[in-house]
Amino acid sequence: MTYLSDIEIAQKTELLHIKNIAEKLDVKEDDLEMYGKYKAKLPLHLIDEKKIKQNNLILVTALTPTPAGEGKTTVSIGLTEGLNKIGKQTTVVLREPSLGPVFGIKGGAAGGGYSQVVPMEDINLHFTGDFNAIEKANNLLAALIDNNLQSKTNNLGLDGRTIAWKRVIDMNDRALRQITIGLGGTANGIPREDGFNITPASEVMAILCMANNFSDLKKRLGDIFVGFTFDKKPIFARDLKAENAMAILLKDAIKPNLVQTLEKNPAIIHGGPFANIAQGTNTIIATKMGLSLSNYVVTEAGFGADLGAEKFLNIKSAYAGLNPKCVVLVATIRALRHHGGSPSDEYNTPNIERVKKGFENLEKHIENIRKFNIEPVVAINAFTNDSEEEIQFIIDQCTSLGVQAVLSEGWATGGNGTQNLAKAVVDVVENKATQFKPLYDWKSPVKEKIEIIAKEVYGADGVDYDKKAELNLRRIDRLGFNDFAVCMAKTQKSFSDNDKLIGKPTGFRVTVREIEIAAGAQFIIPILGKMMRMPGLPAIPASENMDIDENGVISGLS
């Protein structure tokens, strides 16, 4: 059987004008800032804190994924279609795609099959310019830093060896990880080591996703830690008078983007941090916007629940006062085969024994979600090579744990294939409602917070700290940042910091190599293992299979 590609399905869809999508949310056309016919910005005055508390937030996360991902976005969109089909007014709230994965290995982030947000090409490529604005704001601060080093009249005495701020670009480019700038004589600046992160790893991205409003955004931008003077005085972006100009560049980027699903339901897309090197969730503003306009909001957090969901709950929800009513854990048979020991060339080959072995990974994620006092539902994201025996095994095992597991066929049939999943989610929301609780108090000691995550979520026996990490801890204490949240940077391929330890590893310790400071975002970033904040392209990038014809029709995008 031949299937249409994601982009072919998206291009065959007749879209509604965005004003008609806004009508479904009772948003007036005059409130929209339109980007053509199918995209619009939503003004922040639509956020209503009273309605937020009355409506229902559903978080979609996953088991530990294979490199291709297990379809959280596809399930999130499909679940939204299914909830609308059973009469629940629902909006999906997602992150914006980064061009790094789009042109690299993982592809875009607009869903797949018949569970997509559209216009797919626009969303995956530049969209409304938010990432560009974040990049420019980030790099403006970088330019101001180097300009101050060069200045003779306004010099802050910044020690170039201590500068913690890097430039960013939204592309996988390993050659930019570590560079030397300022070469070519005194007119070109002060030579020093520098480097680039990918835009989703920028603290400006993190700040945008944590800000409550524009004033809060400006304050957080000013709180960005830059480095130290020669006499050990800390320097922040506000000392460079950078925050106002940076905020100007973000004046439109702070507003959430409204688009639509294939079935003409509302979709809000905003912010795009990765979950293995940042907090992995869309903006607080976008989530609150969705909850202000819809009875149900479905949102997702990146990679497995040990990363995106942990940060969504301990950082975003704890800070913003959000109360997720249900967590949907996406599982695929291929991922369970992987965790059961299948090599990559056998991911699509039915093997019940490997699925049985791999189930321990999913079981650990179920256990973890319940630690937050939230009840999970397992969504088995269907693939054509799944066997009935494998699917039934997962359903039976989840039932024995008191968890509903439901086959989700949103990729193949959209909302028609997710109504059972939608009903299971509504059952949890209406009949098992509990009050979410974070795993740690932000005011706890830094090491205690790190160890709670490592032991409770990852299943580690303990945490070791390299010498640089210990020095970083003393710096955090000296700067008064002990009350910040913890945003772990860790491989997405394992519960541990060793990507070779699949399944549910035991008897391991994790090592914190260093700890970065994101003072504006109000979290610290322990870096575990060899995590890098600038990915590289694969040997055969996805870009090689893309094309555009003389009429502007794109092919090969996914």
LOZABA-973350 format. One record per residue (C-alpha): x, y, z; residue number from 1. Coordinates in steps of 0.2 Angstrom, whole numbers, plus 5000, padded with zeros to 4 digits. Layout:
N
+------+------+------+-----+
:   px :   py :   pz :   i :
+------+------+------+-----+
:    X :    Y :    Z : NUM :
...
+------+------+------+-----+
***
This chain:
558
+------+------+------+-----+
:   px :   py :   pz :   i :
+------+------+------+-----+
: 5000 : 5000 : 5000 :   1 :
: 5007 : 5017 : 4995 :   2 :
: 5004 : 5031 : 5008 :   3 :
: 5005 : 5050 : 5004 :   4 :
: 5019 : 5059 : 5013 :   5 :
: 5016 : 5072 : 5027 :   6 :
: 5019 : 5086 : 5015 :   7 :
: 5008 : 5079 : 5002 :   8 :
: 4993 : 5077 : 5014 :   9 :
: 4996 : 5095 : 5020 :  10 :
: 4996 : 5102 : 5003 :  11 :
: 4980 : 5093 : 4998 :  12 :
: 4971 : 5101 : 5013 :  13 :
: 4960 : 5116 : 5010 :  14 :
: 4963 : 5128 : 5024 :  15 :
: 4951 : 5140 : 5033 :  16 :
: 4955 : 5158 : 5034 :  17 :
: 4963 : 5161 : 5051 :  18 :
: 4949 : 5173 : 5056 :  19 :
: 4937 : 5158 : 5055 :  20 :
: 4948 : 5148 : 5066 :  21 :
: 4948 : 5163 : 5078 :  22 :
: 4929 : 5163 : 5079 :  23 :
: 4930 : 5145 : 5086 :  24 :
: 4939 : 5153 : 5101 :  25 :
: 4927 : 5168 : 5102 :  26 :
: 4942 : 5179 : 5096 :  27 :
: 4937 : 5194 : 5086 :  28 :
: 4945 : 5197 : 5069 :  29 :
: 4951 : 5215 : 5075 :  30 :
: 4961 : 5206 : 5089 :  31 :
: 4971 : 5196 : 5076 :  32 :
: 4988 : 5202 : 5069 :  33 :
: 4988 : 5192 : 5053 :  34 :
: 5003 : 5185 : 5044 :  35 :
: 4994 : 5181 : 5028 :  36 :
: 4978 : 5171 : 5027 :  37 :
: 4982 : 5156 : 5038 :  38 :
: 4993 : 5163 : 5052 :  39 :
: 4990 : 5176 : 5066 :  40 :
: 4997 : 5183 : 5082 :  41 :
: 4986 : 5183 : 5097 :  42 :
: 4987 : 5198 : 5109 :  43 :
: 4991 : 5195 : 5127 :  44 :
: 4976 : 5204 : 5134 :  45 :
: 4966 : 5188 : 5129 :  46 :
: 4974 : 5179 : 5144 :  47 :
: 4961 : 5176 : 5158 :  48 :
: 4968 : 5169 : 5174 :  49 :
: 4951 : 5165 : 5181 :  50 :
: 4947 : 5154 : 5165 :  51 :
: 4964 : 5146 : 5166 :  52 :
: 4960 : 5138 : 5183 :  53 :
: 4943 : 5132 : 5177 :  54 :
: 4949 : 5123 : 5161 :  55 :
: 4959 : 5107 : 5159 :  56 :
: 4977 : 5105 : 5154 :  57 :
: 4983 : 5088 : 5146 :  58 :
: 5002 : 5085 : 5145 :  59 :
: 5008 : 5073 : 5131 :  60 :
: 5025 : 5065 : 5134 :  61 :
: 5033 : 5048 : 5130 :  62 :
: 5044 : 5034 : 5134 :  63 :
: 5063 : 5035 : 5131 :  64 :
: 5063 : 5037 : 5112 :  65 :
: 5072 : 5030 : 5097 :  66 :
: 5082 : 5043 : 5087 :  67 :
: 5067 : 5046 : 5075 :  68 :
: 5055 : 5050 : 5090 :  69 :
: 5039 : 5042 : 5094 :  70 :
: 5026 : 5054 : 5088 :  71 :
: 5022 : 5065 : 5103 :  72 :
: 5017 : 5079 : 5092 :  73 :
: 5007 : 5068 : 5081 :  74 :
: 4998 : 5061 : 5096 :  75 :
: 4995 : 5078 : 5103 :  76 :
: 4987 : 5084 : 5087 :  77 :
: 4977 : 5068 : 5085 :  78 :
: 4971 : 5068 : 5103 :  79 :
: 4965 : 5086 : 5100 :  80 :
: 4955 : 5081 : 5085 :  81 :
: 4948 : 5066 : 5094 :  82 :
: 4943 : 5077 : 5109 :  83 :
: 4934 : 5089 : 5098 :  84 :
: 4925 : 5075 : 5089 :  85 :
: 4918 : 5069 : 5106 :  86 :
: 4912 : 5086 : 5110 :  87 :
: 4926 : 5094 : 5120 :  88 :
: 4931 : 5111 : 5114 :  89 :
: 4950 : 5108 : 5113 :  90 :
: 4965 : 5118 : 5107 :  91 :
: 4982 : 5110 : 5104 :  92 :
: 4997 : 5121 : 5111 :  93 :
: 5014 : 5116 : 5104 :  94 :
: 5032 : 5122 : 5102 :  95 :
: 5039 : 5129 : 5086 :  96 :
: 5051 : 5119 : 5075 :  97 :
: 5069 : 5122 : 5074 :  98 :
: 5078 : 5122 : 5057 :  99 :
: 5091 : 5111 : 5065 : 100 :
: 5081 : 5095 : 5066 : 101 :
: 5071 : 5100 : 5050 : 102 :
: 5087 : 5099 : 5039 : 103 :
: 5095 : 5086 : 5050 : 104 :
: 5089 : 5069 : 5055 : 105 :
: 5073 : 5071 : 5065 : 106 :
: 5062 : 5082 : 5053 : 107 :
: 5050 : 5095 : 5058 : 108 :
: 5038 : 5097 : 5072 : 109 :
: 5021 : 5099 : 5064 : 110 :
: 5014 : 5082 : 5067 : 111 :
: 5012 : 5068 : 5054 : 112 :
: 5000 : 5059 : 5043 : 113 :
: 4982 : 5065 : 5046 : 114 :
: 4987 : 5073 : 5062 : 115 :
: 4996 : 5089 : 5057 : 116 :
: 4995 : 5107 : 5060 : 117 :
: 4995 : 5118 : 5044 : 118 :
: 5002 : 5127 : 5034 : 119 :
: 5015 : 5114 : 5037 : 120 :
: 5029 : 5122 : 5026 : 121 :
: 5027 : 5139 : 5035 : 122 :
: 5027 : 5131 : 5052 : 123 :
: 5043 : 5121 : 5049 : 124 :
: 5052 : 5135 : 5039 : 125 :
: 5054 : 5152 : 5048 : 126 :
: 5035 : 5153 : 5053 : 127 :
: 5031 : 5171 : 5059 : 128 :
: 5050 : 5175 : 5063 : 129 :
: 5050 : 5171 : 5081 : 130 :
: 5066 : 5161 : 5081 : 131 :
: 5074 : 5175 : 5070 : 132 :
: 5069 : 5188 : 5083 : 133 :
: 5076 : 5177 : 5097 : 134 :
: 5093 : 5174 : 5088 : 135 :
: 5095 : 5193 : 5085 : 136 :
: 5091 : 5198 : 5103 : 137 :
: 5104 : 5185 : 5109 : 138 :
: 5117 : 5191 : 5096 : 139 :
: 5114 : 5209 : 5100 : 140 :
: 5119 : 5205 : 5118 : 141 :
: 5134 : 5196 : 5112 : 142 :
: 5139 : 5211 : 5101 : 143 :
: 5136 : 5223 : 5115 : 144 :
: 5148 : 5213 : 5126 : 145 :
: 5162 : 5213 : 5113 : 146 :
: 5159 : 5231 : 5110 : 147 :
: 5161 : 5235 : 5129 : 148 :
: 5177 : 5225 : 5129 : 149 :
: 5184 : 5236 : 5115 : 150 :
: 5177 : 5253 : 5122 : 151 :
: 5189 : 5265 : 5131 : 152 :
: 5175 : 5277 : 5138 : 153 :
: 5162 : 5265 : 5144 : 154 :
: 5172 : 5249 : 5148 : 155 :
: 5164 : 5239 : 5163 : 156 :
: 5181 : 5230 : 5166 : 157 :
: 5173 : 5214 : 5160 : 158 :
: 5186 : 5200 : 5160 : 159 :
: 5184 : 5192 : 5143 : 160 :
: 5190 : 5175 : 5150 : 161 :
: 5174 : 5174 : 5161 : 162 :
: 5161 : 5178 : 5148 : 163 :
: 5147 : 5165 : 5149 : 164 :
: 5137 : 5171 : 5134 : 165 :
: 5137 : 5163 : 5117 : 166 :
: 5131 : 5168 : 5100 : 167 :
: 5117 : 5157 : 5093 : 168 :
: 5111 : 5151 : 5075 : 169 :
: 5096 : 5140 : 5071 : 170 :
: 5105 : 5127 : 5062 : 171 :
: 5115 : 5111 : 5066 : 172 :
: 5133 : 5117 : 5063 : 173 :
: 5146 : 5108 : 5074 : 174 :
: 5160 : 5119 : 5066 : 175 :
: 5154 : 5134 : 5077 : 176 :
: 5154 : 5125 : 5094 : 177 :
: 5171 : 5132 : 5098 : 178 :
: 5179 : 5147 : 5088 : 179 :
: 5190 : 5162 : 5091 : 180 :
: 5184 : 5179 : 5087 : 181 :
: 5192 : 5196 : 5086 : 182 :
: 5206 : 5192 : 5075 : 183 :
: 5213 : 5204 : 5062 : 184 :
: 5220 : 5218 : 5072 : 185 :
: 5213 : 5230 : 5085 : 186 :
: 5200 : 5237 : 5074 : 187 :
: 5191 : 5220 : 5074 : 188 :
: 5189 : 5219 : 5093 : 189 :
: 5198 : 5209 : 5107 : 190 :
: 5203 : 5191 : 5102 : 191 :
: 5195 : 5178 : 5113 : 192 :
: 5187 : 5161 : 5113 : 193 :
: 5169 : 5160 : 5109 : 194 :
: 5156 : 5148 : 5101 : 195 :
: 5138 : 5146 : 5095 : 196 :
: 5124 : 5137 : 5103 : 197 :
: 5108 : 5132 : 5093 : 198 :
: 5094 : 5145 : 5095 : 199 :
: 5083 : 5133 : 5105 : 200 :
: 5097 : 5132 : 5118 : 201 :
: 5098 : 5151 : 5120 : 202 :
: 5093 : 5158 : 5137 : 203 :
: 5083 : 5171 : 5127 : 204 :
: 5072 : 5156 : 5121 : 205 :
: 5071 : 5150 : 5139 : 206 :
: 5066 : 5167 : 5145 : 207 :
: 5053 : 5170 : 5132 : 208 :
: 5046 : 5153 : 5137 : 209 :
: 5046 : 5158 : 5156 : 210 :
: 5040 : 5176 : 5155 : 211 :
: 5022 : 5180 : 5161 : 212 :
: 5021 : 5196 : 5151 : 213 :
: 5031 : 5210 : 5143 : 214 :
: 5037 : 5218 : 5159 : 215 :
: 5043 : 5202 : 5166 : 216 :
: 5052 : 5198 : 5149 : 217 :
: 5062 : 5214 : 5150 : 218 :
: 5067 : 5211 : 5168 : 219 :
: 5072 : 5193 : 5164 : 220 :
: 5083 : 5199 : 5150 : 221 :
: 5091 : 5212 : 5161 : 222 :
: 5095 : 5198 : 5173 : 223 :
: 5105 : 5188 : 5161 : 224 :
: 5122 : 5184 : 5169 : 225 :
: 5136 : 5189 : 5157 : 226 :
: 5153 : 5186 : 5167 : 227 :
: 5164 : 5194 : 5179 : 228 :
: 5175 : 5210 : 5180 : 229 :
: 5194 : 5208 : 5184 : 230 :
: 5190 : 5212 : 5202 : 231 :
: 5177 : 5197 : 5202 : 232 :
: 5161 : 5208 : 5201 : 233 :
: 5147 : 5200 : 5192 : 234 :
: 5140 : 5208 : 5176 : 235 :
: 5123 : 5206 : 5170 : 236 :
: 5114 : 5212 : 5154 : 237 :
: 5106 : 5226 : 5163 : 238 :
: 5124 : 5233 : 5166 : 239 :
: 5126 : 5234 : 5147 : 240 :
: 5109 : 5243 : 5146 : 241 :
: 5104 : 5229 : 5134 : 242 :
: 5087 : 5223 : 5140 : 243 :
: 5077 : 5237 : 5132 : 244 :
: 5084 : 5235 : 5115 : 245 :
: 5083 : 5216 : 5116 : 246 :
: 5065 : 5217 : 5121 : 247 :
: 5061 : 5228 : 5106 : 248 :
: 5067 : 5214 : 5095 : 249 :
: 5055 : 5202 : 5104 : 250 :
: 5040 : 5214 : 5104 : 251 :
: 5031 : 5202 : 5092 : 252 :
: 5039 : 5186 : 5096 : 253 :
: 5031 : 5186 : 5114 : 254 :
: 5014 : 5185 : 5106 : 255 :
: 5008 : 5167 : 5103 : 256 :
: 5004 : 5161 : 5085 : 257 :
: 4987 : 5154 : 5080 : 258 :
: 4986 : 5141 : 5066 : 259 :
: 4974 : 5126 : 5063 : 260 :
: 4974 : 5107 : 5062 : 261 :
: 4970 : 5097 : 5047 : 262 :
: 4952 : 5095 : 5054 : 263 :
: 4951 : 5114 : 5056 : 264 :
: 4953 : 5115 : 5075 : 265 :
: 4963 : 5129 : 5083 : 266 :
: 4982 : 5126 : 5086 : 267 :
: 4993 : 5138 : 5096 : 268 :
: 5012 : 5137 : 5092 : 269 :
: 5025 : 5147 : 5102 : 270 :
: 5043 : 5145 : 5108 : 271 :
: 5054 : 5130 : 5105 : 272 :
: 5067 : 5125 : 5117 : 273 :
: 5074 : 5107 : 5116 : 274 :
: 5071 : 5096 : 5131 : 275 :
: 5089 : 5088 : 5131 : 276 :
: 5098 : 5104 : 5133 : 277 :
: 5084 : 5116 : 5138 : 278 :
: 5067 : 5115 : 5146 : 279 :
: 5058 : 5107 : 5131 : 280 :
: 5041 : 5116 : 5133 : 281 :
: 5031 : 5130 : 5124 : 282 :
: 5029 : 5146 : 5132 : 283 :
: 5019 : 5149 : 5148 : 284 :
: 5010 : 5163 : 5139 : 285 :
: 5004 : 5151 : 5125 : 286 :
: 4998 : 5138 : 5137 : 287 :
: 4989 : 5151 : 5147 : 288 :
: 4982 : 5158 : 5131 : 289 :
: 4975 : 5141 : 5126 : 290 :
: 4967 : 5138 : 5144 : 291 :
: 4959 : 5155 : 5142 : 292 :
: 4951 : 5151 : 5126 : 293 :
: 4947 : 5132 : 5127 : 294 :
: 4939 : 5120 : 5139 : 295 :
: 4953 : 5108 : 5135 : 296 :
: 4971 : 5111 : 5131 : 297 :
: 4983 : 5097 : 5124 : 298 :
: 5001 : 5101 : 5125 : 299 :
: 5018 : 5092 : 5123 : 300 :
: 5035 : 5092 : 5131 : 301 :
: 5051 : 5086 : 5122 : 302 :
: 5059 : 5069 : 5121 : 303 :
: 5055 : 5056 : 5135 : 304 :
: 5046 : 5060 : 5151 : 305 :
: 5062 : 5060 : 5161 : 306 :
: 5067 : 5076 : 5151 : 307 :
: 5052 : 5086 : 5144 : 308 :
: 5039 : 5081 : 5157 : 309 :
: 5050 : 5082 : 5172 : 310 :
: 5054 : 5100 : 5167 : 311 :
: 5036 : 5104 : 5162 : 312 :
: 5031 : 5099 : 5179 : 313 :
: 5045 : 5104 : 5190 : 314 :
: 5049 : 5121 : 5181 : 315 :
: 5035 : 5127 : 5171 : 316 :
: 5020 : 5121 : 5180 : 317 :
: 5028 : 5124 : 5197 : 318 :
: 5032 : 5142 : 5193 : 319 :
: 5016 : 5146 : 5183 : 320 :
: 5004 : 5138 : 5194 : 321 :
: 4998 : 5126 : 5181 : 322 :
: 4988 : 5110 : 5186 : 323 :
: 4989 : 5097 : 5173 : 324 :
: 4975 : 5085 : 5175 : 325 :
: 4981 : 5070 : 5165 : 326 :
: 4998 : 5065 : 5157 : 327 :
: 4997 : 5055 : 5141 : 328 :
: 5013 : 5043 : 5139 : 329 :
: 5016 : 5040 : 5120 : 330 :
: 5023 : 5022 : 5117 : 331 :
: 5027 : 5014 : 5101 : 332 :
: 5030 : 4995 : 5098 : 333 :
: 5047 : 4999 : 5089 : 334 :
: 5053 : 5009 : 5104 : 335 :
: 5049 : 4994 : 5116 : 336 :
: 5058 : 4982 : 5104 : 337 :
: 5073 : 4994 : 5105 : 338 :
: 5073 : 4994 : 5124 : 339 :
: 5071 : 4975 : 5123 : 340 :
: 5087 : 4974 : 5113 : 341 :
: 5082 : 4974 : 5095 : 342 :
: 5095 : 4982 : 5083 : 343 :
: 5090 : 4997 : 5073 : 344 :
: 5087 : 4986 : 5057 : 345 :
: 5074 : 4975 : 5067 : 346 :
: 5064 : 4990 : 5075 : 347 :
: 5050 : 4986 : 5062 : 348 :
: 5051 : 4967 : 5065 : 349 :
: 5038 : 4960 : 5077 : 350 :
: 5046 : 4952 : 5092 : 351 :
: 5035 : 4949 : 5107 : 352 :
: 5050 : 4944 : 5119 : 353 :
: 5059 : 4960 : 5115 : 354 :
: 5043 : 4970 : 5118 : 355 :
: 5041 : 4961 : 5135 : 356 :
: 5059 : 4965 : 5140 : 357 :
: 5057 : 4983 : 5134 : 358 :
: 5041 : 4986 : 5143 : 359 :
: 5051 : 4990 : 5159 : 360 :
: 5056 : 5007 : 5151 : 361 :
: 5038 : 5012 : 5150 : 362 :
: 5034 : 5005 : 5167 : 363 :
: 5047 : 5017 : 5175 : 364 :
: 5039 : 5032 : 5166 : 365 :
: 5022 : 5027 : 5172 : 366 :
: 5029 : 5026 : 5190 : 367 :
: 5038 : 5043 : 5188 : 368 :
: 5022 : 5052 : 5182 : 369 :
: 5012 : 5045 : 5197 : 370 :
: 5026 : 5053 : 5208 : 371 :
: 5019 : 5070 : 5203 : 372 :
: 5002 : 5065 : 5209 : 373 :
: 4995 : 5064 : 5191 : 374 :
: 4987 : 5049 : 5183 : 375 :
: 4994 : 5043 : 5166 : 376 :
: 4986 : 5036 : 5150 : 377 :
: 4996 : 5026 : 5138 : 378 :
: 4994 : 5030 : 5120 : 379 :
: 5000 : 5016 : 5109 : 380 :
: 5005 : 5026 : 5093 : 381 :
: 5001 : 5014 : 5079 : 382 :
: 5013 : 5008 : 5066 : 383 :
: 5008 : 4997 : 5051 : 384 :
: 5021 : 4983 : 5057 : 385 :
: 5014 : 4982 : 5075 : 386 :
: 5007 : 4964 : 5079 : 387 :
: 4991 : 4962 : 5088 : 388 :
: 5000 : 4951 : 5101 : 389 :
: 5012 : 4965 : 5105 : 390 :
: 4998 : 4978 : 5106 : 391 :
: 4988 : 4967 : 5117 : 392 :
: 5003 : 4963 : 5128 : 393 :
: 5005 : 4982 : 5132 : 394 :
: 4986 : 4984 : 5135 : 395 :
: 4986 : 4970 : 5147 : 396 :
: 5002 : 4975 : 5156 : 397 :
: 4996 : 4993 : 5159 : 398 :
: 4979 : 4986 : 5165 : 399 :
: 4988 : 4976 : 5178 : 400 :
: 4996 : 4993 : 5184 : 401 :
: 4979 : 5001 : 5184 : 402 :
: 4983 : 5012 : 5169 : 403 :
: 4972 : 5013 : 5153 : 404 :
: 4982 : 5009 : 5137 : 405 :
: 4973 : 5014 : 5121 : 406 :
: 4978 : 5012 : 5103 : 407 :
: 4980 : 5029 : 5094 : 408 :
: 4978 : 5029 : 5076 : 409 :
: 4979 : 5048 : 5073 : 410 :
: 4992 : 5046 : 5060 : 411 :
: 4982 : 5035 : 5048 : 412 :
: 4964 : 5042 : 5051 : 413 :
: 4965 : 5059 : 5061 : 414 :
: 4952 : 5062 : 5075 : 415 :
: 4942 : 5046 : 5070 : 416 :
: 4957 : 5036 : 5076 : 417 :
: 4959 : 5044 : 5093 : 418 :
: 4942 : 5045 : 5100 : 419 :
: 4945 : 5031 : 5111 : 420 :
: 4961 : 5039 : 5118 : 421 :
: 4951 : 5055 : 5120 : 422 :
: 4938 : 5046 : 5130 : 423 :
: 4951 : 5038 : 5141 : 424 :
: 4959 : 5055 : 5144 : 425 :
: 4942 : 5063 : 5149 : 426 :
: 4938 : 5048 : 5161 : 427 :
: 4954 : 5053 : 5170 : 428 :
: 4951 : 5071 : 5170 : 429 :
: 4933 : 5069 : 5176 : 430 :
: 4935 : 5054 : 5188 : 431 :
: 4952 : 5054 : 5194 : 432 :
: 4956 : 5073 : 5196 : 433 :
: 4971 : 5076 : 5208 : 434 :
: 4981 : 5091 : 5213 : 435 :
: 4998 : 5090 : 5204 : 436 :
: 5013 : 5092 : 5215 : 437 :
: 5031 : 5095 : 5210 : 438 :
: 5045 : 5083 : 5216 : 439 :
: 5056 : 5097 : 5224 : 440 :
: 5055 : 5114 : 5232 : 441 :
: 5064 : 5127 : 5222 : 442 :
: 5071 : 5134 : 5239 : 443 :
: 5080 : 5117 : 5243 : 444 :
: 5099 : 5116 : 5241 : 445 :
: 5105 : 5114 : 5223 : 446 :
: 5113 : 5097 : 5226 : 447 :
: 5097 : 5091 : 5234 : 448 :
: 5087 : 5096 : 5219 : 449 :
: 5099 : 5088 : 5207 : 450 :
: 5099 : 5072 : 5217 : 451 :
: 5080 : 5071 : 5218 : 452 :
: 5079 : 5071 : 5199 : 453 :
: 5093 : 5059 : 5197 : 454 :
: 5087 : 5046 : 5210 : 455 :
: 5068 : 5048 : 5208 : 456 :
: 5066 : 5051 : 5190 : 457 :
: 5082 : 5043 : 5182 : 458 :
: 5083 : 5029 : 5195 : 459 :
: 5102 : 5033 : 5198 : 460 :
: 5110 : 5027 : 5214 : 461 :
: 5118 : 5044 : 5216 : 462 :
: 5127 : 5059 : 5208 : 463 :
: 5145 : 5063 : 5206 : 464 :
: 5152 : 5080 : 5202 : 465 :
: 5167 : 5084 : 5192 : 466 :
: 5179 : 5098 : 5198 : 467 :
: 5172 : 5111 : 5186 : 468 :
: 5154 : 5107 : 5193 : 469 :
: 5160 : 5110 : 5211 : 470 :
: 5168 : 5126 : 5206 : 471 :
: 5151 : 5131 : 5197 : 472 :
: 5141 : 5127 : 5213 : 473 :
: 5152 : 5138 : 5223 : 474 :
: 5149 : 5152 : 5210 : 475 :
: 5130 : 5149 : 5211 : 476 :
: 5131 : 5151 : 5229 : 477 :
: 5141 : 5167 : 5229 : 478 :
: 5129 : 5174 : 5216 : 479 :
: 5114 : 5170 : 5227 : 480 :
: 5106 : 5158 : 5214 : 481 :
: 5103 : 5143 : 5225 : 482 :
: 5084 : 5146 : 5224 : 483 :
: 5083 : 5143 : 5205 : 484 :
: 5075 : 5128 : 5197 : 485 :
: 5086 : 5114 : 5190 : 486 :
: 5086 : 5111 : 5171 : 487 :
: 5096 : 5095 : 5167 : 488 :
: 5105 : 5093 : 5151 : 489 :
: 5106 : 5075 : 5148 : 490 :
: 5105 : 5062 : 5133 : 491 :
: 5087 : 5058 : 5128 : 492 :
: 5092 : 5040 : 5124 : 493 :
: 5093 : 5033 : 5141 : 494 :
: 5087 : 5036 : 5159 : 495 :
: 5106 : 5038 : 5163 : 496 :
: 5119 : 5049 : 5156 : 497 :
: 5126 : 5035 : 5146 : 498 :
: 5116 : 5033 : 5130 : 499 :
: 5120 : 5015 : 5128 : 500 :
: 5111 : 5010 : 5144 : 501 :
: 5093 : 5007 : 5136 : 502 :
: 5078 : 5000 : 5145 : 503 :
: 5077 : 5003 : 5164 : 504 :
: 5095 : 5003 : 5169 : 505 :
: 5100 : 5000 : 5188 : 506 :
: 5115 : 5002 : 5198 : 507 :
: 5122 : 5017 : 5190 : 508 :
: 5127 : 5035 : 5195 : 509 :
: 5126 : 5051 : 5185 : 510 :
: 5140 : 5063 : 5183 : 511 :
: 5138 : 5082 : 5182 : 512 :
: 5152 : 5089 : 5172 : 513 :
: 5148 : 5107 : 5174 : 514 :
: 5133 : 5119 : 5178 : 515 :
: 5128 : 5133 : 5168 : 516 :
: 5118 : 5148 : 5174 : 517 :
: 5102 : 5155 : 5166 : 518 :
: 5099 : 5169 : 5178 : 519 :
: 5085 : 5177 : 5168 : 520 :
: 5076 : 5161 : 5166 : 521 :
: 5079 : 5157 : 5184 : 522 :
: 5086 : 5140 : 5182 : 523 :
: 5103 : 5132 : 5182 : 524 :
: 5108 : 5119 : 5170 : 525 :
: 5118 : 5104 : 5176 : 526 :
: 5127 : 5096 : 5161 : 527 :
: 5128 : 5077 : 5162 : 528 :
: 5140 : 5067 : 5151 : 529 :
: 5145 : 5074 : 5134 : 530 :
: 5130 : 5084 : 5130 : 531 :
: 5133 : 5098 : 5118 : 532 :
: 5122 : 5113 : 5115 : 533 :
: 5126 : 5114 : 5096 : 534 :
: 5121 : 5098 : 5087 : 535 :
: 5129 : 5092 : 5071 : 536 :
: 5121 : 5086 : 5055 : 537 :
: 5120 : 5068 : 5051 : 538 :
: 5131 : 5060 : 5037 : 539 :
: 5116 : 5061 : 5026 : 540 :
: 5106 : 5077 : 5031 : 541 :
: 5087 : 5078 : 5027 : 542 :
: 5090 : 5093 : 5017 : 543 :
: 5098 : 5082 : 5003 : 544 :
: 5080 : 5075 : 4999 : 545 :
: 5071 : 5092 : 4998 : 546 :
: 5067 : 5102 : 4983 : 547 :
: 5056 : 5117 : 4977 : 548 :
: 5049 : 5119 : 4960 : 549 :
: 5046 : 5134 : 4949 : 550 :
: 5029 : 5137 : 4957 : 551 :
: 5036 : 5137 : 4974 : 552 :
: 5029 : 5120 : 4979 : 553 :
: 5041 : 5111 : 4991 : 554 :
: 5044 : 5092 : 4992 : 555 :
: 5054 : 5081 : 5004 : 556 :
: 5050 : 5091 : 5020 : 557 :
: 5043 : 5081 : 5034 : 558 :
+------+------+------+-----+
***
